[in-house]
């Protein structure tokens, strides 16, 4: 289990997940208007995410990069639950 932080880009509706609560490691080019913090959550491989996506690629991206942005891997962004 990893602590993760959910962000939303209001201009394009994409989600991002970061290991950093401030989101300082999120790429600015992916959201020119800036990422909006939504909430923290526990990220687990077998638990649903607070948006529609497979947790496995999110976990891998957090481990490898410290963040995951919907759309960068070809996945569509989800809707909040």
N, CA, C and O atoms as a Maestro MAE file, in Angstrom:
{
 s_m_m2io_version
 :::
 2.0.0
}

f_m_ct {
 s_m_title
 :::
 protein
 m_atom[324] {
  # First column is atom index #
  i_m_mmod_type
  r_m_x_coord
  r_m_y_coord
  r_m_z_coord
  i_m_residue_number
  s_m_chain_name
  s_m_pdb_residue_name
  s_m_pdb_atom_name
  i_m_atomic_number
  :::
  1 25 0.853 -1.181 0.000 1 A "UNK " " N  " 7
  2 3 0.000 0.000 0.000 1 A "UNK " " CA " 6
  3 2 0.894 1.238 0.000 1 A "UNK " " C  " 6
  4 15 1.915 1.291 0.685 1 A "UNK " " O  " 8
  5 25 0.485 2.224 -0.781 2 A "UNK " " N  " 7
  6 3 1.212 3.483 -0.871 2 A "UNK " " CA " 6
  7 2 0.245 4.635 -0.669 2 A "UNK " " C  " 6
  8 15 -0.903 4.577 -1.111 2 A "UNK " " O  " 8
  9 25 0.703 5.669 -0.007 3 A "UNK " " N  " 7
  10 3 -0.104 6.877 0.124 3 A "UNK " " CA " 6
  11 2 0.045 7.656 -1.177 3 A "UNK " " C  " 6
  12 15 1.157 7.891 -1.650 3 A "UNK " " O  " 8
  13 25 -1.081 8.049 -1.744 4 A "UNK " " N  " 7
  14 3 -1.075 8.775 -3.007 4 A "UNK " " CA " 6
  15 2 -1.981 9.995 -2.889 4 A "UNK " " C  " 6
  16 15 -2.810 10.089 -1.983 4 A "UNK " " O  " 8
  17 25 -1.805 10.925 -3.821 5 A "UNK " " N  " 7
  18 3 -2.570 12.168 -3.801 5 A "UNK " " CA " 6
  19 2 -3.150 12.399 -5.192 5 A "UNK " " C  " 6
  20 15 -2.444 12.334 -6.198 5 A "UNK " " O  " 8
  21 25 -4.439 12.669 -5.221 6 A "UNK " " N  " 7
  22 3 -5.181 12.838 -6.456 6 A "UNK " " CA " 6
  23 2 -5.304 14.308 -6.815 6 A "UNK " " C  " 6
  24 15 -5.627 15.143 -5.971 6 A "UNK " " O  " 8
  25 25 -5.041 14.614 -8.083 7 A "UNK " " N  " 7
  26 3 -5.137 15.970 -8.606 7 A "UNK " " CA " 6
  27 2 -6.012 15.954 -9.849 7 A "UNK " " C  " 6
  28 15 -6.137 14.924 -10.512 7 A "UNK " " O  " 8
  29 25 -6.613 17.088 -10.164 8 A "UNK " " N  " 7
  30 3 -7.461 17.233 -11.341 8 A "UNK " " CA " 6
  31 2 -7.026 18.478 -12.108 8 A "UNK " " C  " 6
  32 15 -6.725 19.516 -11.519 8 A "UNK " " O  " 8
  33 25 -6.999 18.353 -13.430 9 A "UNK " " N  " 7
  34 3 -6.750 19.507 -14.294 9 A "UNK " " CA " 6
  35 2 -8.103 20.005 -14.778 9 A "UNK " " C  " 6
  36 15 -8.792 19.294 -15.510 9 A "UNK " " O  " 8
  37 25 -8.492 21.198 -14.388 10 A "UNK " " N  " 7
  38 3 -9.806 21.720 -14.745 10 A "UNK " " CA " 6
  39 2 -9.931 22.030 -16.233 10 A "UNK " " C  " 6
  40 15 -11.037 22.007 -16.774 10 A "UNK " " O  " 8
  41 25 -8.819 22.318 -16.898 11 A "UNK " " N  " 7
  42 3 -8.902 22.678 -18.318 11 A "UNK " " CA " 6
  43 2 -9.159 21.490 -19.232 11 A "UNK " " C  " 6
  44 15 -9.761 21.655 -20.293 11 A "UNK " " O  " 8
  45 25 -8.711 20.277 -18.843 12 A "UNK " " N  " 7
  46 3 -8.918 19.130 -19.728 12 A "UNK " " CA " 6
  47 2 -9.570 17.930 -19.039 12 A "UNK " " C  " 6
  48 15 -9.848 16.924 -19.691 12 A "UNK " " O  " 8
  49 25 -9.817 18.022 -17.731 13 A "UNK " " N  " 7
  50 3 -10.486 16.952 -17.008 13 A "UNK " " CA " 6
  51 2 -9.628 15.738 -16.713 13 A "UNK " " C  " 6
  52 15 -10.142 14.722 -16.243 13 A "UNK " " O  " 8
  53 25 -8.328 15.820 -16.980 14 A "UNK " " N  " 7
  54 3 -7.435 14.696 -16.698 14 A "UNK " " CA " 6
  55 2 -7.089 14.637 -15.220 14 A "UNK " " C  " 6
  56 15 -7.002 15.654 -14.531 14 A "UNK " " O  " 8
  57 25 -6.896 13.421 -14.767 15 A "UNK " " N  " 7
  58 3 -6.462 13.189 -13.406 15 A "UNK " " CA " 6
  59 2 -4.975 12.945 -13.367 15 A "UNK " " C  " 6
  60 15 -4.371 12.510 -14.348 15 A "UNK " " O  " 8
  61 25 -4.390 13.233 -12.216 16 A "UNK " " N  " 7
  62 3 -2.997 12.893 -11.956 16 A "UNK " " CA " 6
  63 2 -2.919 12.353 -10.538 16 A "UNK " " C  " 6
  64 15 -3.686 12.751 -9.661 16 A "UNK " " O  " 8
  65 25 -1.989 11.450 -10.333 17 A "UNK " " N  " 7
  66 3 -1.725 10.903 -9.013 17 A "UNK " " CA " 6
  67 2 -0.249 11.149 -8.744 17 A "UNK " " C  " 6
  68 15 0.602 10.903 -9.599 17 A "UNK " " O  " 8
  69 25 0.040 11.636 -7.546 18 A "UNK " " N  " 7
  70 3 1.413 11.945 -7.180 18 A "UNK " " CA " 6
  71 2 1.723 11.363 -5.810 18 A "UNK " " C  " 6
  72 15 0.843 11.228 -4.961 18 A "UNK " " O  " 8
  73 25 2.981 11.023 -5.612 19 A "UNK " " N  " 7
  74 3 3.436 10.618 -4.286 19 A "UNK " " CA " 6
  75 2 3.680 11.850 -3.419 19 A "UNK " " C  " 6
  76 15 3.837 11.732 -2.204 19 A "UNK " " O  " 8
  77 25 3.712 13.016 -4.027 20 A "UNK " " N  " 7
  78 3 3.953 14.284 -3.335 20 A "UNK " " CA " 6
  79 2 2.627 15.008 -3.105 20 A "UNK " " C  " 6
  80 15 1.911 15.304 -4.061 20 A "UNK " " O  " 8
  81 25 2.302 15.290 -1.862 21 A "UNK " " N  " 7
  82 3 1.033 15.940 -1.536 21 A "UNK " " CA " 6
  83 2 0.910 17.314 -2.189 21 A "UNK " " C  " 6
  84 15 -0.205 17.758 -2.463 21 A "UNK " " O  " 8
  85 25 1.993 17.978 -2.438 22 A "UNK " " N  " 7
  86 3 1.972 19.288 -3.087 22 A "UNK " " CA " 6
  87 2 1.846 19.170 -4.607 22 A "UNK " " C  " 6
  88 15 1.489 20.138 -5.278 22 A "UNK " " O  " 8
  89 25 2.137 17.994 -5.144 23 A "UNK " " N  " 7
  90 3 2.089 17.807 -6.591 23 A "UNK " " CA " 6
  91 2 3.199 18.523 -7.323 23 A "UNK " " C  " 6
  92 15 3.090 18.779 -8.522 23 A "UNK " " O  " 8
  93 25 4.270 18.851 -6.614 24 A "UNK " " N  " 7
  94 3 5.351 19.620 -7.235 24 A "UNK " " CA " 6
  95 2 6.088 18.838 -8.327 24 A "UNK " " C  " 6
  96 15 6.793 19.431 -9.143 24 A "UNK " " O  " 8
  97 25 5.931 17.527 -8.344 25 A "UNK " " N  " 7
  98 3 6.583 16.721 -9.375 25 A "UNK " " CA " 6
  99 2 5.694 16.492 -10.608 25 A "UNK " " C  " 6
  100 15 6.131 15.850 -11.563 25 A "UNK " " O  " 8
  101 25 4.470 17.001 -10.601 26 A "UNK " " N  " 7
  102 3 3.576 16.831 -11.748 26 A "UNK " " CA " 6
  103 2 4.016 17.734 -12.898 26 A "UNK " " C  " 6
  104 15 4.390 18.884 -12.670 26 A "UNK " " O  " 8
  105 25 3.975 17.231 -14.124 27 A "UNK " " N  " 7
  106 3 4.417 18.035 -15.268 27 A "UNK " " CA " 6
  107 2 3.452 19.183 -15.554 27 A "UNK " " C  " 6
  108 15 2.264 18.964 -15.786 27 A "UNK " " O  " 8
  109 25 3.968 20.391 -15.535 28 A "UNK " " N  " 7
  110 3 3.153 21.576 -15.791 28 A "UNK " " CA " 6
  111 2 2.603 21.626 -17.202 28 A "UNK " " C  " 6
  112 15 1.523 22.171 -17.428 28 A "UNK " " O  " 8
  113 25 3.337 21.061 -18.156 29 A "UNK " " N  " 7
  114 3 2.888 21.087 -19.546 29 A "UNK " " CA " 6
  115 2 1.608 20.270 -19.745 29 A "UNK " " C  " 6
  116 15 0.870 20.501 -20.704 29 A "UNK " " O  " 8
  117 25 1.345 19.329 -18.856 30 A "UNK " " N  " 7
  118 3 0.139 18.500 -18.965 30 A "UNK " " CA " 6
  119 2 -1.097 19.234 -18.460 30 A "UNK " " C  " 6
  120 15 -2.225 18.805 -18.705 30 A "UNK " " O  " 8
  121 25 -0.877 20.354 -17.747 31 A "UNK " " N  " 7
  122 3 -2.001 21.139 -17.219 31 A "UNK " " CA " 6
  123 2 -1.529 22.580 -17.036 31 A "UNK " " C  " 6
  124 15 -1.038 22.945 -15.969 31 A "UNK " " O  " 8
  125 25 -1.678 23.381 -18.062 32 A "UNK " " N  " 7
  126 3 -1.170 24.760 -18.066 32 A "UNK " " CA " 6
  127 2 -1.781 25.592 -16.934 32 A "UNK " " C  " 6
  128 15 -1.092 26.420 -16.337 32 A "UNK " " O  " 8
  129 25 -3.063 25.381 -16.635 33 A "UNK " " N  " 7
  130 3 -3.732 26.171 -15.605 33 A "UNK " " CA " 6
  131 2 -3.355 25.750 -14.185 33 A "UNK " " C  " 6
  132 15 -3.675 26.454 -13.228 33 A "UNK " " O  " 8
  133 25 -2.686 24.623 -14.042 34 A "UNK " " N  " 7
  134 3 -2.258 24.149 -12.734 34 A "UNK " " CA " 6
  135 2 -3.150 23.025 -12.216 34 A "UNK " " C  " 6
  136 15 -4.355 23.003 -12.466 34 A "UNK " " O  " 8
  137 25 -2.539 22.102 -11.496 35 A "UNK " " N  " 7
  138 3 -3.245 20.956 -10.945 35 A "UNK " " CA " 6
  139 2 -3.971 21.333 -9.664 35 A "UNK " " C  " 6
  140 15 -3.407 22.009 -8.803 35 A "UNK " " O  " 8
  141 25 -5.213 20.901 -9.535 36 A "UNK " " N  " 7
  142 3 -6.018 21.160 -8.333 36 A "UNK " " CA " 6
  143 2 -6.011 19.915 -7.455 36 A "UNK " " C  " 6
  144 15 -6.360 18.826 -7.911 36 A "UNK " " O  " 8
  145 25 -5.612 20.075 -6.196 37 A "UNK " " N  " 7
  146 3 -5.578 18.958 -5.258 37 A "UNK " " CA " 6
  147 2 -7.000 18.525 -4.930 37 A "UNK " " C  " 6
  148 15 -7.853 19.356 -4.617 37 A "UNK " " O  " 8
  149 25 -7.251 17.224 -5.002 38 A "UNK " " N  " 7
  150 3 -8.564 16.680 -4.678 38 A "UNK " " CA " 6
  151 2 -8.533 16.024 -3.300 38 A "UNK " " C  " 6
  152 15 -9.263 16.438 -2.399 38 A "UNK " " O  " 8
  153 25 -7.691 15.002 -3.131 39 A "UNK " " N  " 7
  154 3 -7.596 14.329 -1.831 39 A "UNK " " CA " 6
  155 2 -6.494 13.287 -1.842 39 A "UNK " " C  " 6
  156 15 -6.012 12.880 -2.900 39 A "UNK " " O  " 8
  157 25 -6.107 12.864 -0.659 40 A "UNK " " N  " 7
  158 3 -5.171 11.761 -0.501 40 A "UNK " " CA " 6
  159 2 -5.947 10.458 -0.425 40 A "UNK " " C  " 6
  160 15 -7.121 10.444 -0.056 40 A "UNK " " O  " 8
  161 25 -5.288 9.369 -0.775 41 A "UNK " " N  " 7
  162 3 -5.913 8.057 -0.680 41 A "UNK " " CA " 6
  163 2 -4.830 6.985 -0.616 41 A "UNK " " C  " 6
  164 15 -3.676 7.229 -0.971 41 A "UNK " " O  " 8
  165 25 -5.218 5.792 -0.157 42 A "UNK " " N  " 7
  166 3 -4.314 4.647 -0.114 42 A "UNK " " CA " 6
  167 2 -4.394 3.925 -1.441 42 A "UNK " " C  " 6
  168 15 -5.476 3.530 -1.875 42 A "UNK " " O  " 8
  169 25 -3.263 3.755 -2.081 43 A "UNK " " N  " 7
  170 3 -3.189 3.122 -3.396 43 A "UNK " " CA " 6
  171 2 -2.758 1.670 -3.215 43 A "UNK " " C  " 6
  172 15 -1.672 1.385 -2.711 43 A "UNK " " O  " 8
  173 25 -3.632 0.762 -3.638 44 A "UNK " " N  " 7
  174 3 -3.360 -0.665 -3.549 44 A "UNK " " CA " 6
  175 2 -3.712 -1.333 -4.871 44 A "UNK " " C  " 6
  176 15 -4.631 -0.899 -5.566 44 A "UNK " " O  " 8
  177 25 -2.983 -2.386 -5.217 45 A "UNK " " N  " 7
  178 3 -3.197 -3.076 -6.486 45 A "UNK " " CA " 6
  179 2 -4.576 -3.694 -6.598 45 A "UNK " " C  " 6
  180 15 -5.124 -3.787 -7.696 45 A "UNK " " O  " 8
  181 25 -5.145 -4.117 -5.483 46 A "UNK " " N  " 7
  182 3 -6.429 -4.816 -5.536 46 A "UNK " " CA " 6
  183 2 -7.594 -3.976 -5.027 46 A "UNK " " C  " 6
  184 15 -8.668 -4.510 -4.749 46 A "UNK " " O  " 8
  185 25 -7.392 -2.672 -4.903 47 A "UNK " " N  " 7
  186 3 -8.458 -1.791 -4.425 47 A "UNK " " CA " 6
  187 2 -8.842 -0.805 -5.532 47 A "UNK " " C  " 6
  188 15 -7.986 -0.372 -6.304 47 A "UNK " " O  " 8
  189 25 -10.120 -0.452 -5.608 48 A "UNK " " N  " 7
  190 3 -10.528 0.508 -6.642 48 A "UNK " " CA " 6
  191 2 -9.935 1.898 -6.392 48 A "UNK " " C  " 6
  192 15 -9.723 2.305 -5.250 48 A "UNK " " O  " 8
  193 25 -9.679 2.597 -7.467 49 A "UNK " " N  " 7
  194 3 -9.195 3.975 -7.391 49 A "UNK " " CA " 6
  195 2 -10.383 4.926 -7.258 49 A "UNK " " C  " 6
  196 15 -11.514 4.538 -7.550 49 A "UNK " " O  " 8
  197 25 -10.148 6.157 -6.824 50 A "UNK " " N  " 7
  198 3 -11.246 7.130 -6.741 50 A "UNK " " CA " 6
  199 2 -11.615 7.729 -8.102 50 A "UNK " " C  " 6
  200 15 -12.309 8.744 -8.162 50 A "UNK " " O  " 8
  201 25 -11.164 7.116 -9.176 51 A "UNK " " N  " 7
  202 3 -11.509 7.485 -10.547 51 A "UNK " " CA " 6
  203 2 -11.374 6.209 -11.375 51 A "UNK " " C  " 6
  204 15 -10.773 5.237 -10.917 51 A "UNK " " O  " 8
  205 25 -11.916 6.202 -12.564 52 A "UNK " " N  " 7
  206 3 -11.942 4.993 -13.388 52 A "UNK " " CA " 6
  207 2 -10.603 4.754 -14.071 52 A "UNK " " C  " 6
  208 15 -10.305 5.367 -15.097 52 A "UNK " " O  " 8
  209 25 -9.795 3.864 -13.504 53 A "UNK " " N  " 7
  210 3 -8.516 3.469 -14.089 53 A "UNK " " CA " 6
  211 2 -8.044 2.192 -13.413 53 A "UNK " " C  " 6
  212 15 -8.471 1.863 -12.306 53 A "UNK " " O  " 8
  213 25 -7.174 1.491 -14.082 54 A "UNK " " N  " 7
  214 3 -6.550 0.296 -13.541 54 A "UNK " " CA " 6
  215 2 -5.447 0.735 -12.567 54 A "UNK " " C  " 6
  216 15 -4.602 1.547 -12.944 54 A "UNK " " O  " 8
  217 25 -5.429 0.228 -11.340 55 A "UNK " " N  " 7
  218 3 -4.412 0.664 -10.383 55 A "UNK " " CA " 6
  219 2 -2.986 0.213 -10.707 55 A "UNK " " C  " 6
  220 15 -2.032 0.855 -10.267 55 A "UNK " " O  " 8
  221 25 -2.817 -0.872 -11.461 56 A "UNK " " N  " 7
  222 3 -1.471 -1.385 -11.739 56 A "UNK " " CA " 6
  223 2 -0.569 -0.373 -12.450 56 A "UNK " " C  " 6
  224 15 0.552 -0.154 -11.993 56 A "UNK " " O  " 8
  225 25 -1.013 0.262 -13.561 57 A "UNK " " N  " 7
  226 3 -0.140 1.250 -14.205 57 A "UNK " " CA " 6
  227 2 0.129 2.467 -13.317 57 A "UNK " " C  " 6
  228 15 1.197 3.073 -13.393 57 A "UNK " " O  " 8
  229 25 -0.833 2.815 -12.486 58 A "UNK " " N  " 7
  230 3 -0.656 3.946 -11.571 58 A "UNK " " CA " 6
  231 2 0.425 3.606 -10.549 58 A "UNK " " C  " 6
  232 15 1.310 4.419 -10.281 58 A "UNK " " O  " 8
  233 25 0.350 2.406 -9.981 59 A "UNK " " N  " 7
  234 3 1.374 1.968 -9.024 59 A "UNK " " CA " 6
  235 2 2.759 1.934 -9.662 59 A "UNK " " C  " 6
  236 15 3.732 2.381 -9.055 59 A "UNK " " O  " 8
  237 25 2.855 1.405 -10.888 60 A "UNK " " N  " 7
  238 3 4.152 1.350 -11.580 60 A "UNK " " CA " 6
  239 2 4.706 2.746 -11.831 60 A "UNK " " C  " 6
  240 15 5.893 2.997 -11.624 60 A "UNK " " O  " 8
  241 25 3.841 3.651 -12.278 61 A "UNK " " N  " 7
  242 3 4.300 5.015 -12.566 61 A "UNK " " CA " 6
  243 2 4.745 5.730 -11.297 61 A "UNK " " C  " 6
  244 15 5.738 6.458 -11.316 61 A "UNK " " O  " 8
  245 25 4.030 5.533 -10.201 62 A "UNK " " N  " 7
  246 3 4.446 6.145 -8.934 62 A "UNK " " CA " 6
  247 2 5.797 5.606 -8.500 62 A "UNK " " C  " 6
  248 15 6.650 6.357 -8.027 62 A "UNK " " O  " 8
  249 25 5.990 4.311 -8.661 63 A "UNK " " N  " 7
  250 3 7.269 3.704 -8.290 63 A "UNK " " CA " 6
  251 2 8.397 4.223 -9.189 63 A "UNK " " C  " 6
  252 15 9.489 4.524 -8.705 63 A "UNK " " O  " 8
  253 25 8.133 4.327 -10.502 64 A "UNK " " N  " 7
  254 3 9.175 4.709 -11.451 64 A "UNK " " CA " 6
  255 2 9.407 6.215 -11.544 64 A "UNK " " C  " 6
  256 15 10.549 6.659 -11.663 64 A "UNK " " O  " 8
  257 25 8.313 7.015 -11.489 65 A "UNK " " N  " 7
  258 3 8.408 8.459 -11.743 65 A "UNK " " CA " 6
  259 2 7.986 9.333 -10.570 65 A "UNK " " C  " 6
  260 15 8.344 10.509 -10.505 65 A "UNK " " O  " 8
  261 25 7.221 8.757 -9.640 66 A "UNK " " N  " 7
  262 3 6.688 9.551 -8.540 66 A "UNK " " CA " 6
  263 2 5.347 10.179 -8.871 66 A "UNK " " C  " 6
  264 15 4.747 10.842 -8.025 66 A "UNK " " O  " 8
  265 25 4.865 9.974 -10.111 67 A "UNK " " N  " 7
  266 3 3.557 10.504 -10.502 67 A "UNK " " CA " 6
  267 2 3.003 9.705 -11.678 67 A "UNK " " C  " 6
  268 15 3.726 8.969 -12.349 67 A "UNK " " O  " 8
  269 25 1.705 9.869 -11.907 68 A "UNK " " N  " 7
  270 3 0.996 9.292 -13.060 68 A "UNK " " CA " 6
  271 2 0.002 10.326 -13.539 68 A "UNK " " C  " 6
  272 15 -0.704 10.931 -12.731 68 A "UNK " " O  " 8
  273 25 -0.063 10.536 -14.842 69 A "UNK " " N  " 7
  274 3 -1.014 11.472 -15.424 69 A "UNK " " CA " 6
  275 2 -1.867 10.722 -16.433 69 A "UNK " " C  " 6
  276 15 -1.329 10.091 -17.344 69 A "UNK " " O  " 8
  277 25 -3.179 10.778 -16.291 70 A "UNK " " N  " 7
  278 3 -4.084 10.136 -17.248 70 A "UNK " " CA " 6
  279 2 -3.855 10.726 -18.622 70 A "UNK " " C  " 6
  280 15 -3.700 11.938 -18.769 70 A "UNK " " O  " 8
  281 25 -3.833 9.877 -19.620 71 A "UNK " " N  " 7
  282 3 -3.643 10.346 -20.983 71 A "UNK " " CA " 6
  283 2 -2.211 10.217 -21.458 71 A "UNK " " C  " 6
  284 15 -1.986 10.077 -22.660 71 A "UNK " " O  " 8
  285 25 -1.241 10.258 -20.572 72 A "UNK " " N  " 7
  286 3 0.155 10.135 -20.992 72 A "UNK " " CA " 6
  287 2 0.498 8.731 -21.436 72 A "UNK " " C  " 6
  288 15 1.443 8.535 -22.200 72 A "UNK " " O  " 8
  289 25 -0.267 7.739 -20.964 73 A "UNK " " N  " 7
  290 3 0.007 6.355 -21.315 73 A "UNK " " CA " 6
  291 2 -1.010 5.835 -22.314 73 A "UNK " " C  " 6
  292 15 -1.054 4.636 -22.588 73 A "UNK " " O  " 8
  293 25 -1.818 6.715 -22.856 74 A "UNK " " N  " 7
  294 3 -2.838 6.303 -23.809 74 A "UNK " " CA " 6
  295 2 -4.148 5.915 -23.158 74 A "UNK " " C  " 6
  296 15 -5.128 5.641 -23.851 74 A "UNK " " O  " 8
  297 25 -4.178 5.887 -21.817 75 A "UNK " " N  " 7
  298 3 -5.411 5.565 -21.125 75 A "UNK " " CA " 6
  299 2 -6.323 6.776 -21.119 75 A "UNK " " C  " 6
  300 15 -5.860 7.916 -21.062 75 A "UNK " " O  " 8
  301 25 -7.588 6.530 -21.177 76 A "UNK " " N  " 7
  302 3 -8.525 7.639 -21.079 76 A "UNK " " CA " 6
  303 2 -8.674 8.048 -19.636 76 A "UNK " " C  " 6
  304 15 -8.485 7.236 -18.731 76 A "UNK " " O  " 8
  305 25 -9.011 9.295 -19.418 77 A "UNK " " N  " 7
  306 3 -9.225 9.739 -18.046 77 A "UNK " " CA " 6
  307 2 -10.586 9.302 -17.590 77 A "UNK " " C  " 6
  308 15 -11.501 9.125 -18.394 77 A "UNK " " O  " 8
  309 25 -10.718 9.129 -16.284 78 A "UNK " " N  " 7
  310 3 -11.978 8.655 -15.719 78 A "UNK " " CA " 6
  311 2 -12.799 9.786 -15.162 78 A "UNK " " C  " 6
  312 15 -12.441 10.958 -15.278 78 A "UNK " " O  " 8
  313 25 -13.894 9.420 -14.562 79 A "UNK " " N  " 7
  314 3 -14.741 10.388 -13.880 79 A "UNK " " CA " 6
  315 2 -14.635 10.122 -12.393 79 A "UNK " " C  " 6
  316 15 -14.390 8.988 -11.982 79 A "UNK " " O  " 8
  317 25 -14.812 11.130 -11.598 80 A "UNK " " N  " 7
  318 3 -14.708 10.953 -10.153 80 A "UNK " " CA " 6
  319 2 -15.876 10.130 -9.648 80 A "UNK " " C  " 6
  320 15 -16.950 10.110 -10.250 80 A "UNK " " O  " 8
  321 25 -15.653 9.461 -8.550 81 A "UNK " " N  " 7
  322 3 -16.697 8.628 -7.951 81 A "UNK " " CA " 6
  323 2 -17.115 9.199 -6.628 81 A "UNK " " C  " 6
  324 15 -17.987 8.640 -5.962 81 A "UNK " " O  " 8
  :::
 }
 m_bond[323] {
  # First column is bond index #
  i_m_from
  i_m_to
  i_m_order
  :::
  1 1 2 1
  2 2 3 1
  3 3 4 2
  4 3 5 1
  5 5 6 1
  6 6 7 1
  7 7 8 2
  8 7 9 1
  9 9 10 1
  10 10 11 1
  11 11 12 2
  12 11 13 1
  13 13 14 1
  14 14 15 1
  15 15 16 2
  16 15 17 1
  17 17 18 1
  18 18 19 1
  19 19 20 2
  20 19 21 1
  21 21 22 1
  22 22 23 1
  23 23 24 2
  24 23 25 1
  25 25 26 1
  26 26 27 1
  27 27 28 2
  28 27 29 1
  29 29 30 1
  30 30 31 1
  31 31 32 2
  32 31 33 1
  33 33 34 1
  34 34 35 1
  35 35 36 2
  36 35 37 1
  37 37 38 1
  38 38 39 1
  39 39 40 2
  40 39 41 1
  41 41 42 1
  42 42 43 1
  43 43 44 2
  44 43 45 1
  45 45 46 1
  46 46 47 1
  47 47 48 2
  48 47 49 1
  49 49 50 1
  50 50 51 1
  51 51 52 2
  52 51 53 1
  53 53 54 1
  54 54 55 1
  55 55 56 2
  56 55 57 1
  57 57 58 1
  58 58 59 1
  59 59 60 2
  60 59 61 1
  61 61 62 1
  62 62 63 1
  63 63 64 2
  64 63 65 1
  65 65 66 1
  66 66 67 1
  67 67 68 2
  68 67 69 1
  69 69 70 1
  70 70 71 1
  71 71 72 2
  72 71 73 1
  73 73 74 1
  74 74 75 1
  75 75 76 2
  76 75 77 1
  77 77 78 1
  78 78 79 1
  79 79 80 2
  80 79 81 1
  81 81 82 1
  82 82 83 1
  83 83 84 2
  84 83 85 1
  85 85 86 1
  86 86 87 1
  87 87 88 2
  88 87 89 1
  89 89 90 1
  90 90 91 1
  91 91 92 2
  92 91 93 1
  93 93 94 1
  94 94 95 1
  95 95 96 2
  96 95 97 1
  97 97 98 1
  98 98 99 1
  99 99 100 2
  100 99 101 1
  101 101 102 1
  102 102 103 1
  103 103 104 2
  104 103 105 1
  105 105 106 1
  106 106 107 1
  107 107 108 2
  108 107 109 1
  109 109 110 1
  110 110 111 1
  111 111 112 2
  112 111 113 1
  113 113 114 1
  114 114 115 1
  115 115 116 2
  116 115 117 1
  117 117 118 1
  118 118 119 1
  119 119 120 2
  120 119 121 1
  121 121 122 1
  122 122 123 1
  123 123 124 2
  124 123 125 1
  125 125 126 1
  126 126 127 1
  127 127 128 2
  128 127 129 1
  129 129 130 1
  130 130 131 1
  131 131 132 2
  132 131 133 1
  133 133 134 1
  134 134 135 1
  135 135 136 2
  136 135 137 1
  137 137 138 1
  138 138 139 1
  139 139 140 2
  140 139 141 1
  141 141 142 1
  142 142 143 1
  143 143 144 2
  144 143 145 1
  145 145 146 1
  146 146 147 1
  147 147 148 2
  148 147 149 1
  149 149 150 1
  150 150 151 1
  151 151 152 2
  152 151 153 1
  153 153 154 1
  154 154 155 1
  155 155 156 2
  156 155 157 1
  157 157 158 1
  158 158 159 1
  159 159 160 2
  160 159 161 1
  161 161 162 1
  162 162 163 1
  163 163 164 2
  164 163 165 1
  165 165 166 1
  166 166 167 1
  167 167 168 2
  168 167 169 1
  169 169 170 1
  170 170 171 1
  171 171 172 2
  172 171 173 1
  173 173 174 1
  174 174 175 1
  175 175 176 2
  176 175 177 1
  177 177 178 1
  178 178 179 1
  179 179 180 2
  180 179 181 1
  181 181 182 1
  182 182 183 1
  183 183 184 2
  184 183 185 1
  185 185 186 1
  186 186 187 1
  187 187 188 2
  188 187 189 1
  189 189 190 1
  190 190 191 1
  191 191 192 2
  192 191 193 1
  193 193 194 1
  194 194 195 1
  195 195 196 2
  196 195 197 1
  197 197 198 1
  198 198 199 1
  199 199 200 2
  200 199 201 1
  201 201 202 1
  202 202 203 1
  203 203 204 2
  204 203 205 1
  205 205 206 1
  206 206 207 1
  207 207 208 2
  208 207 209 1
  209 209 210 1
  210 210 211 1
  211 211 212 2
  212 211 213 1
  213 213 214 1
  214 214 215 1
  215 215 216 2
  216 215 217 1
  217 217 218 1
  218 218 219 1
  219 219 220 2
  220 219 221 1
  221 221 222 1
  222 222 223 1
  223 223 224 2
  224 223 225 1
  225 225 226 1
  226 226 227 1
  227 227 228 2
  228 227 229 1
  229 229 230 1
  230 230 231 1
  231 231 232 2
  232 231 233 1
  233 233 234 1
  234 234 235 1
  235 235 236 2
  236 235 237 1
  237 237 238 1
  238 238 239 1
  239 239 240 2
  240 239 241 1
  241 241 242 1
  242 242 243 1
  243 243 244 2
  244 243 245 1
  245 245 246 1
  246 246 247 1
  247 247 248 2
  248 247 249 1
  249 249 250 1
  250 250 251 1
  251 251 252 2
  252 251 253 1
  253 253 254 1
  254 254 255 1
  255 255 256 2
  256 255 257 1
  257 257 258 1
  258 258 259 1
  259 259 260 2
  260 259 261 1
  261 261 262 1
  262 262 263 1
  263 263 264 2
  264 263 265 1
  265 265 266 1
  266 266 267 1
  267 267 268 2
  268 267 269 1
  269 269 270 1
  270 270 271 1
  271 271 272 2
  272 271 273 1
  273 273 274 1
  274 274 275 1
  275 275 276 2
  276 275 277 1
  277 277 278 1
  278 278 279 1
  279 279 280 2
  280 279 281 1
  281 281 282 1
  282 282 283 1
  283 283 284 2
  284 283 285 1
  285 285 286 1
  286 286 287 1
  287 287 288 2
  288 287 289 1
  289 289 290 1
  290 290 291 1
  291 291 292 2
  292 291 293 1
  293 293 294 1
  294 294 295 1
  295 295 296 2
  296 295 297 1
  297 297 298 1
  298 298 299 1
  299 299 300 2
  300 299 301 1
  301 301 302 1
  302 302 303 1
  303 303 304 2
  304 303 305 1
  305 305 306 1
  306 306 307 1
  307 307 308 2
  308 307 309 1
  309 309 310 1
  310 310 311 1
  311 311 312 2
  312 311 313 1
  313 313 314 1
  314 314 315 1
  315 315 316 2
  316 315 317 1
  317 317 318 1
  318 318 319 1
  319 319 320 2
  320 319 321 1
  321 321 322 1
  322 322 323 1
  323 323 324 2
  :::
 }
}
